[in-house]
Amino acid sequence: MTRDDPELQEIMNQLTLLQPGPGDAPKPASRALAEVRRQIQASRPTPARAFWRTFFMNPNRRLATAVATFILVFAFAFSFPAVRAAASDFLGIFRVQKFAAIAISPQQMATLSRIAEEGLVPGKVEVLSESGTTRAAASLVEAAQAANMDVVRSPSLLGEPDAIYVTDGGLARLTLDLAGMREILQTAGADPTLLPDSLDGAQVDVQVFTNVEQDWADGFWMVQMPSPLVTYPEEMNYAMLGEALLQALGMAPDEAARLARQIDWTSTLLLPIPQNMATFQEVSVNGSSGLALSSLDGQQGAVIWQRDGILYLLSGPGDMNELLRLANSAR
């Protein structure tokens, strides 16, 4: 068979298609190694995820699952500034502007844990949109684009982060069960009659947006995300529900009623803090309202604040004063 043989020529033509082109050139070893490292980092639990997993899964420190759901939903749903929903006159939408905290006694924490063990729930939770997987980002600019943020701020005093992650948000719906909610309140020592009959079957939608996490090798980490959106029936009496929430957290009825009247539930996010875990104080971060927390031994701290519709949480070693100094350097 000669080179001019048509069959041989056809084979040669087919083999030519398999020749590597310019785009098939192997990646430099340093680039390939960097991509492998990013994939490995994305598969590992980040400090922020490990922190929350430890807090909620440790039976000696976690908030009861059912009451945590109750607290989170109502703390968000009734502490975001009201904005008329453009699509409907029957809905309210809230976003956080400032923060307040309430200390929970170890005895009340034990009560909440018992509620979880008994399986009491405030309603049916449906995940309408699953949150996405966590993935590594090569830069803050790339992370901002992936999270659809104008900018990702970073504390200048900490220098460049050692790792950056982006996690997609999700959407969940809670259909309230009045009987279950009243049982939770009664078991927690609160007045179940504070919840009106109209709550039964009401739906609360909670949308959490894509967040960006930055980690530093010395143990600091920072998460930022657009304020979650909570949509709920507008006829809900959030002041009365706020009073119920305060009672569920262990506050005496008279004190809960007094504080519920003082709190601006349309703009204040209420955060429950266990007394045997941390101390707290209200702070200002670059002119914005925030809350600083410190572990009882002063070895770990955190600062949470809001700026231009974005929530920030910075945590790491040191007391609240050190964390506040770092937070104020976020640019």
C-alpha positions as CSV (number, residue, x, y, z in Angstrom):
1,M,0.0,0.0,0.0
2,T,1.6,3.3,-1.1
3,R,1.2,6.8,0.3
4,D,-1.0,7.7,-2.6
5,D,-3.5,4.9,-1.7
6,P,-6.9,6.6,-1.1
7,E,-7.5,4.4,2.0
8,L,-4.2,5.3,3.5
9,Q,-4.7,9.0,2.8
10,E,-8.1,8.9,4.5
11,I,-6.5,7.3,7.6
12,M,-3.9,10.0,7.7
13,N,-6.5,12.7,7.4
14,Q,-8.4,11.2,10.4
15,L,-5.2,11.0,12.5
16,T,-4.6,14.7,11.7
17,L,-7.8,15.6,13.6
18,L,-6.3,14.1,16.7
19,Q,-3.2,16.3,16.7
20,P,-3.2,18.7,19.7
21,G,-3.8,22.3,18.9
22,P,-2.6,25.5,20.7
23,G,-5.6,25.3,23.1
24,D,-4.6,21.7,24.0
25,A,-1.2,22.7,25.4
26,P,-0.6,21.4,28.9
27,K,-1.1,24.0,31.7
28,P,1.9,25.2,33.6
29,A,2.6,23.0,36.6
30,S,2.1,26.0,39.0
31,R,-1.3,26.8,37.5
32,A,-2.5,23.2,37.6
33,L,-1.3,22.8,41.3
34,A,-3.2,26.0,42.2
35,E,-6.4,24.7,40.7
36,V,-6.1,21.4,42.5
37,R,-5.5,23.2,45.8
38,R,-8.6,25.4,45.2
39,Q,-10.7,22.3,44.6
40,I,-9.4,20.7,47.8
41,Q,-10.0,23.8,49.8
42,A,-13.5,24.1,48.6
43,S,-14.3,20.5,49.7
44,R,-13.1,21.2,53.3
45,P,-15.2,22.7,56.0
46,T,-14.3,26.4,56.3
47,P,-13.8,28.0,59.8
48,A,-17.2,29.7,59.5
49,R,-19.0,26.4,58.6
50,A,-17.1,24.5,61.3
51,F,-18.1,27.2,63.9
52,W,-21.8,27.0,63.2
53,R,-21.7,23.2,63.0
54,T,-20.1,23.0,66.4
55,F,-22.5,25.5,67.9
56,F,-25.6,23.8,66.7
57,M,-24.6,20.2,66.9
58,N,-22.9,20.2,70.3
59,P,-25.7,19.0,72.6
60,N,-24.3,21.1,75.5
61,R,-24.3,24.3,73.6
62,R,-26.9,24.2,70.8
63,L,-30.2,26.0,70.7
64,A,-33.0,23.5,70.5
65,T,-33.7,22.7,66.8
66,A,-37.4,23.6,66.9
67,V,-36.9,26.8,68.9
68,A,-33.9,27.8,66.9
69,T,-36.2,27.7,63.9
70,F,-38.8,29.6,65.8
71,I,-36.2,32.2,66.9
72,L,-34.5,32.6,63.6
73,V,-37.7,33.0,61.6
74,F,-39.4,35.4,64.0
75,A,-36.3,37.3,64.8
76,F,-35.8,37.9,61.1
77,A,-39.4,38.2,60.2
78,F,-40.3,40.8,62.8
79,S,-37.1,42.8,63.0
80,F,-36.6,43.9,59.4
81,P,-37.6,47.4,58.3
82,A,-41.0,47.2,56.6
83,V,-41.2,47.9,52.9
84,R,-44.4,47.6,50.9
85,A,-44.2,44.6,48.6
86,A,-44.6,45.8,45.0
87,A,-46.4,42.7,43.9
88,S,-49.0,42.4,46.5
89,D,-50.9,44.5,49.1
90,F,-51.0,41.5,51.4
91,L,-47.3,41.0,52.0
92,G,-44.7,42.7,54.1
93,I,-40.9,42.5,53.4
94,F,-38.2,43.2,56.0
95,R,-34.4,43.8,55.9
96,V,-32.2,44.3,58.9
97,Q,-30.8,47.7,59.9
98,K,-29.5,47.4,63.4
99,F,-29.0,44.9,66.2
100,A,-30.0,44.1,69.8
101,A,-29.1,41.2,72.0
102,I,-30.8,39.3,74.9
103,A,-28.9,37.0,77.3
104,I,-30.4,33.5,77.8
105,S,-29.8,31.8,81.1
106,P,-28.4,28.2,81.2
107,Q,-31.7,27.1,82.7
108,Q,-33.6,28.4,79.7
109,M,-31.1,26.9,77.4
110,A,-31.8,23.5,79.0
111,T,-35.5,24.1,78.6
112,L,-35.0,24.8,74.9
113,S,-32.9,21.7,74.5
114,R,-35.7,19.7,76.1
115,I,-38.1,21.1,73.6
116,A,-35.9,19.9,70.8
117,E,-35.7,16.4,72.3
118,E,-39.5,16.3,72.5
119,G,-39.7,17.1,68.8
120,L,-41.8,20.2,69.0
121,V,-41.9,22.3,65.8
122,P,-43.4,25.6,64.9
123,G,-44.6,24.4,61.5
124,K,-43.7,22.8,58.2
125,V,-40.4,23.9,56.6
126,E,-40.1,23.5,52.8
127,V,-36.9,24.2,50.9
128,L,-38.0,25.9,47.7
129,S,-34.5,26.5,46.4
130,E,-31.5,24.5,47.7
131,S,-28.4,26.5,48.6
132,G,-25.5,25.8,46.3
133,T,-22.2,24.2,47.1
134,T,-19.3,26.1,48.4
135,R,-16.6,26.9,45.9
136,A,-13.2,28.6,46.1
137,A,-12.6,32.0,44.4
138,A,-9.2,33.2,43.2
139,S,-9.8,36.9,44.3
140,L,-12.2,39.3,46.0
141,V,-13.1,40.7,42.6
142,E,-14.0,37.2,41.3
143,A,-16.0,36.5,44.6
144,A,-17.9,39.8,44.2
145,Q,-18.9,39.0,40.7
146,A,-20.0,35.5,41.7
147,A,-22.1,36.9,44.6
148,N,-23.5,39.7,42.5
149,M,-22.1,42.3,44.9
150,D,-20.7,45.7,44.0
151,V,-17.6,45.0,46.2
152,V,-16.4,42.6,48.8
153,R,-14.9,44.4,51.7
154,S,-11.9,43.1,53.6
155,P,-10.2,44.3,56.9
156,S,-7.0,46.0,55.7
157,L,-5.3,45.3,59.1
158,L,-5.5,41.6,58.3
159,G,-3.9,41.8,54.9
160,E,-4.9,39.6,52.0
161,P,-7.0,36.6,52.9
162,D,-5.5,33.1,52.6
163,A,-8.7,31.6,51.1
164,I,-11.9,33.0,49.7
165,Y,-15.2,31.0,49.3
166,V,-18.5,31.7,47.7
167,T,-21.7,29.9,48.7
168,D,-25.0,30.2,46.9
169,G,-28.1,31.2,48.8
170,G,-31.5,29.5,48.9
171,L,-35.2,30.0,49.6
172,A,-37.3,28.3,52.3
173,R,-40.9,28.5,53.4
174,L,-42.3,28.0,56.9
175,T,-46.0,27.2,57.1
176,L,-47.0,28.0,60.7
177,D,-48.7,25.5,62.9
178,L,-50.5,27.4,65.6
179,A,-50.9,24.4,67.9
180,G,-47.2,23.6,67.7
181,M,-46.1,27.2,68.2
182,R,-48.3,27.5,71.3
183,E,-47.0,24.3,72.7
184,I,-43.4,25.5,72.2
185,L,-44.3,28.7,74.1
186,Q,-46.0,27.0,76.9
187,T,-43.2,24.5,77.3
188,A,-40.7,27.4,77.3
189,G,-42.7,29.1,80.1
190,A,-44.2,31.8,77.8
191,D,-47.8,32.8,77.3
192,P,-49.3,30.8,74.4
193,T,-52.3,33.2,74.1
194,L,-50.0,35.9,72.7
195,L,-50.2,34.1,69.4
196,P,-53.5,34.9,67.6
197,D,-55.6,32.3,65.8
198,S,-54.9,34.1,62.5
199,L,-51.3,32.8,62.5
200,D,-52.4,29.2,61.8
201,G,-51.4,28.2,58.3
202,A,-49.7,31.6,57.6
203,Q,-46.6,31.3,55.4
204,V,-43.2,33.0,56.0
205,D,-40.7,32.9,53.1
206,V,-37.0,33.4,54.0
207,Q,-34.6,34.1,51.1
208,V,-30.9,33.9,51.9
209,F,-28.5,35.3,49.2
210,T,-25.1,34.2,48.1
211,N,-22.4,34.9,50.7
212,V,-18.6,35.4,50.5
213,E,-16.3,34.1,53.2
214,Q,-12.7,35.1,53.7
215,D,-10.3,33.1,55.9
216,W,-6.9,33.9,57.3
217,A,-4.3,31.4,58.5
218,D,-4.2,33.0,62.0
219,G,-7.8,32.0,62.7
220,F,-9.8,35.1,61.6
221,W,-12.7,34.7,59.2
222,M,-15.3,37.1,57.8
223,V,-18.6,36.4,56.0
224,Q,-20.7,39.0,54.2
225,M,-24.0,38.7,52.3
226,P,-26.9,40.9,51.3
227,S,-29.5,41.1,54.1
228,P,-31.9,38.1,53.9
229,L,-35.4,38.8,52.7
230,V,-38.3,37.7,54.8
231,T,-41.8,37.9,53.3
232,Y,-44.8,37.4,55.6
233,P,-48.6,38.2,55.7
234,E,-48.8,41.9,56.5
235,E,-51.6,41.4,59.1
236,M,-49.2,39.7,61.5
237,N,-48.8,41.7,64.8
238,Y,-45.0,41.6,65.1
239,A,-44.9,43.6,68.3
240,M,-47.1,40.9,70.0
241,L,-45.0,38.1,68.5
242,G,-41.9,39.9,69.7
243,E,-43.2,39.8,73.2
244,A,-43.9,36.1,72.8
245,L,-40.3,35.6,71.5
246,L,-38.9,37.5,74.5
247,Q,-40.9,35.3,76.9
248,A,-39.7,32.2,75.1
249,L,-36.1,33.3,75.6
250,G,-36.8,33.4,79.4
251,M,-37.8,37.0,80.1
252,A,-40.5,37.6,82.7
253,P,-43.9,38.6,81.2
254,D,-43.8,42.2,82.6
255,E,-40.3,42.8,81.4
256,A,-41.0,41.2,78.0
257,A,-44.1,43.5,77.6
258,R,-42.1,46.6,78.5
259,L,-39.1,45.7,76.3
260,A,-41.4,44.7,73.4
261,R,-42.9,48.2,73.5
262,Q,-39.4,49.8,73.5
263,I,-37.8,47.8,70.6
264,D,-38.3,49.1,67.1
265,W,-39.3,45.8,65.6
266,T,-39.4,47.3,62.1
267,S,-35.6,47.8,62.1
268,T,-33.9,45.8,64.9
269,L,-32.7,42.2,64.7
270,L,-32.8,40.5,68.0
271,L,-30.0,38.0,68.7
272,P,-30.2,35.5,71.6
273,I,-26.9,35.1,73.4
274,P,-26.3,32.3,76.0
275,Q,-25.1,33.8,79.2
276,N,-22.6,31.0,79.8
277,M,-21.0,31.4,76.4
278,A,-20.4,35.1,75.7
279,T,-20.8,38.8,76.7
280,F,-22.0,41.4,74.2
281,Q,-22.4,45.1,73.7
282,E,-23.8,47.4,71.0
283,V,-21.1,49.1,68.8
284,S,-20.6,51.2,65.8
285,V,-18.6,50.0,62.8
286,N,-17.7,52.7,60.4
287,G,-20.8,54.6,61.4
288,S,-23.1,51.6,61.1
289,S,-25.0,49.9,64.0
290,G,-23.4,46.6,65.1
291,L,-23.0,44.1,67.9
292,A,-19.7,42.9,69.4
293,L,-19.4,39.6,71.3
294,S,-16.7,38.1,73.3
295,S,-16.3,34.6,74.8
296,L,-16.2,34.6,78.6
297,D,-12.4,33.8,78.7
298,G,-11.8,36.7,76.2
299,Q,-10.0,34.4,73.8
300,Q,-12.6,34.6,71.0
301,G,-14.7,37.4,69.7
302,A,-17.0,38.4,66.9
303,V,-18.6,41.6,65.4
304,I,-21.7,41.7,63.3
305,W,-22.9,44.8,61.5
306,Q,-24.8,46.1,58.5
307,R,-23.8,48.6,55.9
308,D,-25.6,49.5,52.7
309,G,-27.8,46.5,52.8
310,I,-25.0,44.0,53.4
311,L,-24.5,42.0,56.6
312,Y,-21.0,41.4,57.9
313,L,-19.7,38.9,60.5
314,L,-16.1,39.0,61.5
315,S,-14.8,36.4,64.0
316,G,-11.4,35.3,65.4
317,P,-9.1,35.2,68.3
318,G,-9.0,38.1,70.7
319,D,-11.6,40.1,72.7
320,M,-14.3,42.3,71.2
321,N,-12.2,45.4,71.3
322,E,-9.6,43.8,69.0
323,L,-12.3,42.5,66.6
324,L,-13.9,45.9,66.6
325,R,-10.6,47.5,65.6
326,L,-10.3,45.0,62.7
327,A,-13.9,45.5,61.7
328,N,-13.4,49.2,61.4
329,S,-10.6,48.7,59.0
330,A,-12.9,46.9,56.5
331,R,-12.7,48.7,53.2
